[in-house]
């Protein structure tokens, strides 16, 4: 039965990833809060799940000519360097980063809620 819940968490994350929002925004809290997976494992699962979804999204963007290939090295090289450097920092600050990530998710939720309230007040919703 628990495997079904894991699959459901994956589907929810995949739907969000397909809509352009990071799938981990939903997958990580579901795994940690509802399925009692430790946060580092949930983050690892999210990173692994990102590989095929990111590749598929990149393929679609390339097909639709939404990527400027000449700019890729200027984005990829600093991004990879920053990722490698901060991964060492993340190991020593896991608890602090977990709280920061939780606060970030709360802020996202508040902005989405506020946007819906404003659109509703304007009659746009």
N, CA, C and O of each residue as an XYZ file, in Angstrom:
500
protein
N       0.830     -1.207      0.000
C       0.000      0.000      0.000
C       0.866      1.260      0.000
O       0.545      2.258     -0.644
N       1.986      1.181      0.751
C       2.845      2.361      0.827
C       3.459      2.683     -0.533
O       3.702      3.850     -0.840
N       3.713      1.655     -1.353
C       4.244      1.887     -2.697
C       3.272      2.710     -3.532
O       3.690      3.520     -4.360
N       1.975      2.503     -3.317
C       0.964      3.285     -4.026
C       1.081      4.765     -3.672
O       0.937      5.629     -4.537
N       1.343      5.054     -2.396
C       1.500      6.448     -1.964
C       2.759      7.069     -2.558
O       2.768      8.243     -2.928
N       3.828      6.266     -2.646
C       5.048      6.764     -3.283
C       4.777      7.089     -4.750
O       5.210      8.125     -5.255
N       4.062      6.199     -5.425
C       3.731      6.422     -6.836
C       2.868      7.671     -6.990
O       3.060      8.443     -7.930
N       1.928      7.875     -6.085
C       1.076      9.062     -6.129
C       1.894     10.337     -5.928
O       1.647     11.347     -6.587
N       2.867     10.289     -5.018
C       3.756     11.433     -4.811
C       4.530     11.719     -6.096
O       4.714     12.878     -6.468
N       4.983     10.667     -6.770
C       5.701     10.840     -8.029
C       4.825     11.432     -9.113
O       5.272     12.285     -9.881
N       3.579     10.985     -9.182
C       2.652     11.534    -10.179
C       2.397     13.018     -9.905
O       2.402     13.830    -10.831
N       2.177     13.370     -8.651
C       1.947     14.786     -8.301
C       3.154     15.642     -8.689
O       3.000     16.721     -9.261
N       4.346     15.155     -8.376
C       5.552     15.888     -8.747
C       5.708     15.986    -10.250
O       6.118     17.026    -10.765
N       5.383     14.911    -10.963
C       5.475     14.913    -12.421
C       4.503     15.875    -13.062
O       4.839     16.541    -14.042
N       3.294     15.957    -12.519
C       2.306     16.900    -13.045
C       2.808     18.326    -12.871
O       2.724     19.131    -13.799
N       3.327     18.646    -11.692
C       3.857     19.994    -11.468
C       5.053     20.279    -12.373
O       5.181     21.378    -12.912
N       5.925     19.290    -12.536
C       7.089     19.475    -13.410
C       6.630     19.715    -14.839
O       7.209     20.542    -15.543
N       5.603     19.009    -15.273
C       5.071     19.187    -16.623
C       4.444     20.544    -16.839
O       4.383     21.030    -17.969
N       3.976     21.164    -15.767
C       3.372     22.488    -15.878
C       4.404     23.599    -15.735
O       4.061     24.778    -15.806
N       5.664     23.231    -15.534
C       6.721     24.233    -15.452
C       7.117     24.624    -14.046
O       8.061     25.392    -13.863
N       6.421     24.114    -13.055
C       6.779     24.391    -11.666
C       7.601     23.215    -11.172
O       7.314     22.080    -11.551
N       8.581     23.431    -10.367
C       9.416     22.333     -9.885
C       8.594     21.265     -9.192
O       7.837     21.560     -8.267
N       8.739     20.016     -9.639
C       7.994     18.917     -9.044
C       8.327     18.699     -7.581
O       7.491     18.215     -6.817
N       9.552     19.054     -7.180
C       9.968     18.894     -5.788
C       9.211     19.786     -4.829
O       9.188     19.534     -3.624
N       8.585     20.836     -5.361
C       7.793     21.731     -4.513
C       6.687     20.962     -3.813
O       6.295     21.303     -2.698
N       6.191     19.933     -4.462
C       5.155     19.106     -3.862
C       5.694     17.747     -3.424
O       5.303     17.228     -2.378
N       6.594     17.170     -4.225
C       7.085     15.822     -3.934
C       7.822     15.746     -2.607
O       7.577     14.836     -1.815
N       8.720     16.688     -2.355
C       9.507     16.635     -1.115
C       8.626     16.750      0.121
O       8.771     15.931      1.028
N       7.711     17.733      0.208
C       6.848     17.769      1.398
C       5.964     16.527      1.550
O       5.723     16.081      2.672
N       5.480     15.964      0.439
C       4.669     14.744      0.540
C       5.504     13.607      1.113
O       5.062     12.897      2.016
N       6.710     13.436      0.584
C       7.558     12.354      1.075
C       7.934     12.540      2.539
O       7.916     11.586      3.316
N       8.276     13.772      2.913
C       8.737     14.021      4.281
C       7.573     14.036      5.270
O       7.616     13.349      6.291
N       6.546     14.809      4.972
C       5.468     15.015      5.941
C       4.437     13.886      5.978
O       3.935     13.535      7.045
N       4.125     13.325      4.819
C       3.077     12.310      4.787
C       3.607     10.877      4.784
O       2.948      9.966      5.286
N       4.800     10.682      4.218
C       5.313      9.316      4.089
C       6.517      9.040      4.982
O       7.112      7.965      4.901
N       6.880      9.992      5.829
C       7.943      9.835      6.834
C       9.308      9.460      6.244
O      10.079      8.727      6.862
N       9.592      9.965      5.059
C      10.914      9.783      4.456
C      11.794     10.904      4.989
O      11.343     12.046      5.081
N      13.047     10.602      5.343
C      13.889     11.688      5.843
C      14.166     12.675      4.704
O      14.153     12.309      3.528
N      14.414     13.922      5.077
C      14.490     14.996      4.097
C      15.602     14.792      3.072
O      15.396     15.054      1.887
N      16.766     14.335      3.500
C      17.865     14.144      2.552
C      17.514     13.089      1.503
O      17.852     13.239      0.328
N      16.837     12.024      1.929
C      16.411     11.002      0.973
C      15.374     11.574      0.018
O      15.414     11.300     -1.181
N      14.446     12.369      0.545
C      13.425     12.987     -0.310
C      14.063     13.931     -1.331
O      13.649     13.966     -2.490
N      15.056     14.683     -0.908
C      15.745     15.578     -1.834
C      16.502     14.778     -2.889
O      16.526     15.157     -4.060
N      17.125     13.663     -2.473
C      17.831     12.807     -3.420
C      16.863     12.255     -4.460
O      17.153     12.276     -5.656
N      15.717     11.763     -4.005
C      14.711     11.219     -4.919
C      14.266     12.306     -5.898
O      14.101     12.044     -7.089
N      14.074     13.510     -5.400
C      13.660     14.611     -6.260
C      14.723     14.926     -7.307
O      14.398     15.170     -8.469
N      15.983     14.922     -6.903
C      17.062     15.202     -7.853
C      17.140     14.117     -8.922
O      17.343     14.421    -10.098
N      16.982     12.864     -8.529
C      17.002     11.761     -9.497
C      15.801     11.867    -10.437
O      15.934     11.648    -11.641
N      14.630     12.202     -9.893
C      13.430     12.337    -10.725
C      13.553     13.515    -11.692
O      12.928     13.519    -12.752
N      14.356     14.510    -11.325
C      14.514     15.672    -12.184
C      15.248     15.344    -13.477
O      15.001     15.974    -14.506
N      16.148     14.364    -13.435
C      16.954     14.061    -14.618
C      16.103     13.739    -15.855
O      16.290     14.387    -16.885
N      15.179     12.773    -15.802
C      14.383     12.512    -17.006
C      13.395     13.633    -17.333
O      13.167     13.936    -18.504
N      12.807     14.251    -16.301
C      11.855     15.318    -16.590
C      12.562     16.544    -17.155
O      12.045     17.205    -18.055
N      13.740     16.843    -16.625
C      14.515     17.970    -17.155
C      14.975     17.710    -18.575
O      14.955     18.612    -19.412
N      15.390     16.478    -18.853
C      15.815     16.126    -20.207
C      14.646     16.230    -21.183
O      14.808     16.728    -22.298
N      13.473     15.763    -20.768
C      12.291     15.852    -21.633
C      11.914     17.308    -21.885
O      11.589     17.684    -23.011
N      11.957     18.127    -20.834
C      11.628     19.546    -20.997
C      12.634     20.237    -21.907
O      12.249     21.041    -22.756
N      13.911     19.935    -21.741
C      14.934     20.523    -22.595
C      14.721     20.118    -24.046
O      14.851     20.934    -24.959
N      14.393     18.853    -24.244
C      14.115     18.386    -25.604
C      12.961     19.139    -26.251
O      13.036     19.518    -27.420
N      11.907     19.350    -25.495
C      10.751     20.094    -26.025
C      11.114     21.544    -26.313
O      10.704     22.096    -27.334
N      11.880     22.163    -25.418
C      12.283     23.555    -25.632
C      13.207     23.682    -26.838
O      13.109     24.646    -27.597
N      14.102     22.714    -27.018
C      14.974     22.725    -28.203
C      14.143     22.560    -29.474
O      14.359     23.262    -30.462
N      13.192     21.627    -29.439
C      12.328     21.378    -30.598
C      11.536     22.636    -30.970
O      11.353     22.932    -32.151
N      11.077     23.359    -29.977
C      10.282     24.568    -30.211
C      11.140     25.817    -30.369
O      10.624     26.934    -30.421
N      12.455     25.618    -30.444
C      13.416     26.717    -30.643
C      13.307     27.794    -29.565
O      13.363     28.991    -29.849
N      13.149     27.338    -28.321
C      13.055     28.251    -27.182
C      14.367     28.331    -26.408
O      14.439     28.982    -25.366
N      15.404     27.668    -26.918
C      16.708     27.663    -26.265
C      17.714     28.304    -27.217
O      17.749     27.993    -28.407
N      18.522     29.195    -26.675
C      19.584     29.813    -27.463
C      20.877     29.040    -27.187
O      21.528     29.274    -26.168
N      21.255     28.126    -28.078
C      22.410     27.255    -27.819
C      23.702     28.009    -27.501
O      24.510     27.527    -26.706
N      23.911     29.167    -28.097
C      25.146     29.912    -27.849
C      25.252     30.373    -26.396
O      26.359     30.579    -25.898
N      24.134     30.537    -25.717
C      24.136     31.004    -24.330
C      24.329     29.872    -23.325
O      24.630     30.130    -22.160
N      24.161     28.634    -23.755
C      24.208     27.503    -22.818
C      25.501     27.416    -22.011
O      25.426     27.233    -20.796
N      26.681     27.537    -22.617
C      27.898     27.435    -21.794
C      27.980     28.517    -20.719
O      28.510     28.275    -19.635
N      27.465     29.695    -21.011
C      27.514     30.791    -20.044
C      26.560     30.564    -18.871
O      26.722     31.157    -17.805
N      25.578     29.712    -19.075
C      24.641     29.384    -18.002
C      25.078     28.090    -17.301
O      25.097     28.012    -16.072
N      25.425     27.091    -18.097
C      25.721     25.771    -17.537
C      26.988     25.733    -16.694
O      26.982     25.150    -15.610
N      28.066     26.334    -17.161
C      29.333     26.246    -16.427
C      29.228     26.886    -15.039
O      29.609     26.246    -14.059
N      28.728     28.117    -14.913
C      28.580     28.668    -13.551
C      27.568     27.886    -12.702
O      27.755     27.735    -11.495
N      26.497     27.391    -13.336
C      25.497     26.633    -12.577
C      26.094     25.339    -12.027
O      25.861     24.989    -10.870
N      26.860     24.633    -12.849
C      27.495     23.401    -12.385
C      28.525     23.673    -11.294
O      28.609     22.923    -10.322
N      29.304     24.733    -11.447
C      30.293     25.087    -10.426
C      29.612     25.449     -9.110
O      30.047     25.013     -8.044
N      28.542     26.247     -9.182
C      27.819     26.636     -7.967
C      27.167     25.423     -7.309
O      27.141     25.317     -6.083
N      26.644     24.516     -8.115
C      26.033     23.305     -7.578
C      27.058     22.459     -6.832
O      26.796     21.989     -5.725
N      28.210     22.268     -7.434
C      29.254     21.478     -6.788
C      29.708     22.139     -5.490
O      29.855     21.466     -4.469
N      29.929     23.439     -5.524
C      30.407     24.151     -4.331
C      29.379     24.120     -3.207
O      29.723     23.860     -2.054
N      28.121     24.383     -3.542
C      27.103     24.445     -2.493
C      26.706     23.075     -1.980
O      26.165     22.974     -0.878
N      26.956     22.005     -2.746
C      26.613     20.674     -2.252
C      27.450     20.320     -1.028
O      26.969     19.620     -0.137
N      28.685     20.789     -0.969
C      29.510     20.555      0.214
C      28.973     21.346      1.406
O      28.983     20.854      2.534
N      28.511     22.552      1.162
C      27.921     23.383      2.214
C      26.625     22.755      2.726
O      26.357     22.770      3.927
N      25.830     22.208      1.823
C      24.525     21.661      2.188
C      24.656     20.511      3.180
O      23.800     20.351      4.050
N      25.708     19.712      3.065
C      25.887     18.588      3.976
C      26.058     19.051      5.416
O      25.582     18.396      6.343
N      26.729     20.168      5.603
C      26.972     20.632      6.966
C      25.841     21.509      7.503
O      25.813     21.813      8.695
N      24.924     21.911      6.655
C      23.860     22.815      7.083
C      22.477     22.240      6.778
O      21.545     22.999      6.516
N      22.327     20.913      6.806
C      21.081     20.267      6.403
C      19.885     20.736      7.228
O      18.822     21.004      6.667
N      20.037     20.838      8.540
C      18.899     21.231      9.380
C      18.476     22.664      9.090
O      17.285     22.948      8.954
N      19.437     23.557      8.996
C      19.153     24.964      8.716
C      18.529     25.114      7.331
O      17.588     25.888      7.152
N      19.053     24.373      6.348
C      18.504     24.445      5.001
C      17.093     23.885      4.939
O      16.261     24.384      4.180
N      16.812     22.853      5.730
C      15.464     22.299      5.776
C      14.456     23.324      6.262
O      13.361     23.436      5.709
N      14.819     24.067      7.286
C      13.926     25.115      7.790
C      13.781     26.246      6.775
O      12.692     26.791      6.591
N      14.870     26.587      6.130
C      14.829     27.633      5.106
C      13.937     27.206      3.941
O      13.151     28.007      3.436
N      14.055     25.954      3.516
C      13.230     25.438      2.428
C      11.756     25.432      2.831
O      10.894     25.794      2.031
N      11.463     25.024      4.065
C      10.080     25.055      4.542
C       9.512     26.460      4.535
O       8.365     26.668      4.139
N      10.315     27.435      4.976
C       9.879     28.829      4.933
C       9.649     29.308      3.513
O       8.707     30.054      3.248
N      10.513     28.879      2.597
C      10.361     29.223      1.181
C       9.040     28.695      0.636
O       8.340     29.406     -0.085
N       8.691     27.452      0.974
C       7.430     26.882      0.511
C       6.226     27.630      1.081
O       5.221     27.819      0.396
N       6.340     28.049      2.334
C       5.255     28.826      2.936
C       5.101     30.155      2.194
O       3.979     30.576      1.914
N       6.210     30.818      1.873
C       6.147     32.072      1.119
C       5.514     31.880     -0.254
O       4.703     32.701     -0.682
N       5.876     30.809     -0.942
C       5.273     30.530     -2.245
C       3.762     30.373     -2.092
O       2.987     30.930     -2.870
N       3.355     29.611     -1.086
C       1.932     29.401     -0.862
C       1.214     30.719     -0.578
O       0.108     30.937     -1.072
N       1.830     31.594      0.208
C       1.216     32.885      0.514
C       1.100     33.763     -0.733
O       0.082     34.426     -0.931
N       2.140     33.770     -1.575
C       2.078     34.552     -2.806
C       1.002     34.027     -3.751
O       0.276     34.810     -4.364
N       0.898     32.710     -3.869
C      -0.129     32.126     -4.727
C      -1.523     32.463     -4.180
O      -2.422     32.832     -4.935
N      -1.687     32.334     -2.874
C      -2.961     32.662     -2.242
C      -3.299     34.137     -2.425
O      -4.429     34.479     -2.775
N      -2.322     35.009     -2.191
C      -2.564     36.450     -2.343
C      -2.918     36.787     -3.786
O      -3.800     37.611     -4.028
N      -2.239     36.159     -4.749
C      -2.549     36.400     -6.155
C      -3.964     35.985     -6.489
O      -4.647     36.677     -7.243
N      -4.420     34.866     -5.943
C      -5.789     34.414     -6.169
C      -6.798     35.358     -5.552
O      -7.844     35.622     -6.145
N      -6.499     35.871     -4.368
C      -7.406     36.818     -3.712
C      -7.501     38.097     -4.525
O      -8.595     38.627     -4.717
N      -6.353     38.607     -5.012
C      -6.353     39.843     -5.799
C      -7.120     39.632     -7.109
O      -7.916     40.483     -7.504
N      -6.880     38.494     -7.785
C      -7.607     38.238     -9.036
C      -9.101     38.111     -8.760
O      -9.918     38.591     -9.545
N      -9.463     37.469     -7.654
C     -10.874     37.328     -7.309
C     -11.512     38.676     -7.017
O     -12.654     38.925     -7.404
N     -10.776     39.549     -6.333
C     -11.306     40.883     -6.015
C     -11.492     41.723     -7.279
O     -12.389     42.564     -7.345
N     -10.644     41.492     -8.277
C     -10.744     42.219     -9.539
C     -11.771     41.593    -10.482
O     -12.093     42.159    -11.527
N     -12.274     40.436    -10.107
C     -13.241     39.741    -10.957
C     -12.593     39.005    -12.108
O     -13.249     38.719    -13.109
N     -11.289     38.687    -11.980
C     -10.564     38.023    -13.052
C     -10.592     36.508    -12.908
O     -10.195     35.798    -13.832
N     -11.041     36.010    -11.795
C     -10.894     34.589    -11.508
C     -11.977     33.749    -11.970
O     -11.944     32.535    -11.774
